[in-house]
Amino acid sequence: MKRLIATASIALAAMLGTAAAQETIKIGALYNLTGGMSSLDGPSLKGAQLAVKQINAAGGLLGKQVELIAPDGKTDQQETAKAAQRVLSEGVVAGIGQSDTTFVMAGAPLFQEKGIPFVTSGATHPELPKWVGDNMFMTPFGDDDQSYAIADFAFDKLGAKTVAVWTDNSMDFTKALSKFFTERFEEKGGKVVGTDIFMMGDTDFSAQIARLAALDPKPDAVFISAIPSEAGLSVKQIREQGITMPILSGDGFDTELVSTVPGPELADEVYFSTHTYRSDDRPEVKKFIEDYKAEYGIDPENAFAPLGYDAMMLVADAIRRAGSAEPAKIREALAATRGFKAVTGEIGYTRDTMVPPKPVSIISVKKGQYAVEQIWRPEGQ
């Protein structure tokens, strides 16, 4: 009898444990918290964690608390795939994360196979939804839009008519950025007078700088398609060689490393396109900055902090509208998103590509100080 009671107690405990496990709505968060992507992914995860804290403080979703599961992908594709497998094994109903296309492609297809929606907070390749499938959603704009924005600014505002283009040849994001920048710049009548490549993890740009300095005639600017770990280093080394031409880039330069690595004297005449956020007086932006500072004691590090927040809030909004935490119903509600008032701009999946048309900020860095130079809007906005 004692043995039967003990067995029944174990079974009851297991049942209660299962019930308790089902009392939360689990969301997977795939971020690289160490390595070359950490200066973007770290703030993005903090933004997502802030969103979860606010959601839970307001009663959660469907009467349940939200649980964010966030293993470190370590800026490594294999580790990212392992992280995706881990969160999927723990019963997540949706996933968010990643600030780069290469790492999204290491994890999001595993969500697609399971029929679970994945919302990237920062990866910007415009073909991501096509590559992954109907469970793939984007919080940010596409690389085509941000590349067109910085190309327009360089040609129209800076008066650059010739450029050199450097590309990190190891990343899908960086290759796409250079491709779309070149396309737009040449369409406007500009000319690319030199190209060069490097690889993720490179720390010595002396060869590329020597070739840049040797170009004749000298280009009006250099476009560098890079991730954060190379952004600050490339600026520092170019300026140390006395080259003063404007340095252009995309949102891989939206990191404090652009100013802290070279220092304020060398971090000058740098311009990059990124997500609309800095110096924006919309109420969503003001509230996010206040809440983030109250939570972490600092201002948001870059636009990837609100992007992480927006990705989590997109999923929460879809769950509320679906009235369900079933992945298929969340996916359906996400696809129907229109006019969502995000911190980084209004989000709606109105294009056939499923890439939201969003405004793009052009940021300048002059003597280490960041400022918004222009807000660029895609056609139809």
N, C-alpha and C positions, 0 to 999 in steps of 0.2 A: 504493500500500500504506500509506504514511504517513497519507494522508487517511483510509483505511478504519480504521486503528488509532485515529486521533484521534476519528473519528465514534463508534467503538465505546466509546472511553473516556468520551466525553460521555454516551452512552446509559447506560453503567454507572453513571456518577456520578449521573445523574438517577434511576436505579432505586434507588441507595443512599440518595439524598436522600429519596425517597418512603418507603422503608422506615424511615429514621430518623424521618420525620415521624409515622409510624404507631406509633412506639415509646412515645408518651405518650398518655394518655387526657385529652382536652381538655374542659374545663368552661368555659362562658362565665359571666362575672360582670358583671351590669349594675348599676352604681352611679353615683350623682351625686356625684362627688368634689369638685365646686365648685358654688357657688350655694346656694340656700336649703335644700336637703336634705342638704348635706354633713356636718352635725354628727350625722346619723343614719347616712348611707350610708358615711362614712369609717370609723367604728368597725366597721360591719358587714363591710366588705371586709377589714379587719384581722383580724377573727374568722375569716373564710373562709380567708384566707392562712395563719393559724396552723393551721387544720385541715389544709390541704394539706401544710404542712411536717411535721406529725406523721404524716400518712398516708404520705408519701414516706419519712420516716425509718424507718417500720416495714415498708418493703418495697413500698409503693405498692399498687395494685389490680390483681389478676390478673397480677401479675408486672411491671407497668408503672408508671412514675412518672406522677403527675397534674400536668397543666399548667393553670393558671388564667389565662384571658385576660380582662382587665378594663379596657376602654376607659371613659373618662369620659363620662357622659351629660349633664353640665353643668346639671342641673336644667332640662332643656329636652326637650319631647316629641319634636321632630324629631331632635335629637342622640341621644336614647335609641333611636329607631327605627334610626338609622344604626349605632349601636353594636351593636344586635341583628343587623342584617344583616352587619356585619363578623364577629362571632364565629361566626355560622352559616356564613359562607363559609370559615371556617378549620377546619371539621370537628368542631365540638363535639358531644358525645353527650348533653349535658344543660346546662341553664342554671340559675343561681341569681341572687337579687338583688332589689333595690328595697325601699324602706321605705314606699312610697306607692302607692296603687291607680292613680292617674292615670298614673304612669310605668310600672307593670306593664302597663297596657293599651296603652302605646305600643310595648312590646317583646314581651310574651308571645304575642300572637296570631301573630307571625311564627314563633315556635317551634312553635306548634300547627299551622300550615300545613305545616311540615316534618316533623311527627310526632316532635318532640323534646321531652322533658319539661322543664318549667320549674318550679322551686321558689322561690317568693318567700320571702325571709327576714323581711320585715317588713310587707308590705302586708296590710291587715286587713279589706277589704270582704268580707262573708260570701258575696257572690254571684260572686266572682272565678272559682271553678271552673266555674260555670254560664256565665258570660260568655265565658270563653276556650275551654273544652273539656276533654276527658279527659286532656290532657297538662299541666294546671295543678294545682299542689299548693301548699299553704300550710304554712309552718312555724309562724306565730303563730295565736292565737285570732282570732275574728271581731269586727268592730266592735259587733255586737249585744251580745256578752258583755261587752266592756270598757265599753260605755256603760251597760249594766245595772249593772255593778259600781260605777261612780262615782255613778250615780243612787241606788242603794241606800245607799251610804255617806253621801251628802249628806243624804238624807232621814232615815235611821235613826241615824247617828252624829253628824252635825253639827246635826241638828234643823232643817235648812232645809225650809221649806214653800213658799217662793216663790223663783223664780230668774228671772234674765234670761239669754237665750241669744244668744251671738254666734257667727257662722259665717263661715269663709272660704268664700265662695260660688264660688270658682274650682276647687275640688278635690272629686273624688268622695269621698275619704276623709272630709274635714271635713263635707261635707253629710250623709253617712251617720251620722257620729258624733252630730251634733246631732239628727237624726231619731230615732235609737234612744234617746238620752238623754231626749228629750222624751217619747217613748212610755212609757218605764219610769217616769219621774218622775211623770207624770200618772196612770199606773196605780196608783201608790202613794198617790195623793191629793194630790200636790203641784200647784202651779200655775205656769205660765210667764207672767210679768207683762210681759215685754218681749222683743222680738227685734231683732237688728241684724245687718248683714253688713259684710264687708270683702273685699279681694281679695289673693291672693298677691303679695307685694312691697310692700304698703302699709307705710308707716313712721310715719304720723301717725294716731293713734286719738282725736284730740281731739273730733271730732264724735260718735263713739260714746260716749265718756266723758261728754260733756255730756248726751246723751240718757239714759244710765244714771243719772247724778246727779239728773236731773229726774223720774225715776219716782216716783210717789206712789200707794201706799206703797212705800217702798224695799224691794227684794228682799233676801232673806236671803243670796243668793250669786249669782255670775255664772259661767256656764259658757261657756268660750271654746274653740271648735273650731278649732284652728290647727296649722300646721306650725312647725318650730323657729324659722325666721327671724322669725316674728311673735310667738312665745311670750314671749321675754324682753322684747321691746319693749312688748307689751301690758301685761305685769305692771308694768314700770317706769313707764309713763305713767299707769296707773290709780292706783298707789300715790302717785305724785308729786302727784296731785290730792286726796290726803287720803282716798281711798275705801279702807276697811279690810275690807270684806266678803270672805269666802272666795272665792278664784278656783279654779274647777274645770276639769278638762280630761281628755283621753285621752293616748295615748302620744306624740302630737306634742309634748307638754311634757316628754318624757323626754330632756332635753338639758341640758348644763351652762349653756346660754344663759339658762335660767330664773333662775339665780342670778348668773351673771357680768354680764349686761347691766344688771339693776337694782341689783346690789350686795346684800350680805347684809342690810342694814337694810330694804330695800324688798322683798326676796324672802321674803315672809312670808305665812303662811296661804294657801298654794297647795297644792292637792291634785289628783293625777292618777292615772288608772288606767294600768297598763303590764304588761309581761311579767314573770312571776315570776322573780326573780333576786336582787335586793338582799336582804341579811340572810337568805339561805337557807342552811341548814346541810347540804343534800344533798351527797354526795361529788362529784357531777358539777360542782356550782357551785364548791366549794372548789378542785378541781383546775384548773378553767378560769381562775379568778382568779390562781392561782399561775403557771400557764403563760403567761397573757397578760402578767402583770407581768414575768416573766422574759424574754419576747420583746421587749416594747416599753418596759419601764422605767416603766410607769404602770399604775394600776388601770384596768380596763375603764371607758370613759367613760359608758356607759349600757347599757340592755338590748339595744340593737341590735348590740353587739359579740358577745355570745353567740348572738344570733339568726343572724348570719352564719355563725358556727361551726356551729350546729345545722343550717342549711340544707345546708352542704357535707357534713357528716357523714351527713345523711339520704340524700343522693345516693350517698355512698360505701357506706353500708350496703345500699342497693338494688342497687348493682353487685355487691357481694360475694354477696348472696343470689341474685341472678340468675345469677351465674357468667358474666356477659357484659357487654360494653360496648355492646351494640346498643341504641339508644334505645327500641325497642318493648319489649324485655325489662326495661330499667330502669324504664319507665313501669309495667309490670305489677307489678314488685316494689315500687315506691313505693306503688301503690294497695293493696297487701296489708300495708302497714306497720301493726303493732300493738305497743303497749307500748314504743316506742323511748325510751330513757332520755336525753332531751336535757337540756342545761344549763337551758333555760327551761321545763322541765316535760315530762312524758311526752306523746309524740305517737302518735296512732293515728287512722287514717281510718275511723272507725266510724259516722259520720253520713252520711245520704244526701247532704248538702250538700258532703261532703268537707272540711269545716272541722273541724280537730281541737278537741275539747273540752279546754281547758286552764285551769288556775287563773289568776287575775288579781291582781296586787299593787296596792294603793292606797298611793301614796307621798305623804308630806307634805313641804313645804319650809317650814321655819320659821327665820327669820334666816339664810337661805342654806344651812341644813343639811337634807339629805335623810334621811328615815326611813320605814321600812315601817310603816304603820298597820294594815293588815288584808290577809289573803289571802282573796279571794272565789272561790268555786267554782261552776261552772255546775251545773245540775240533772243528777243522775246521776253526779257525781264525789264 
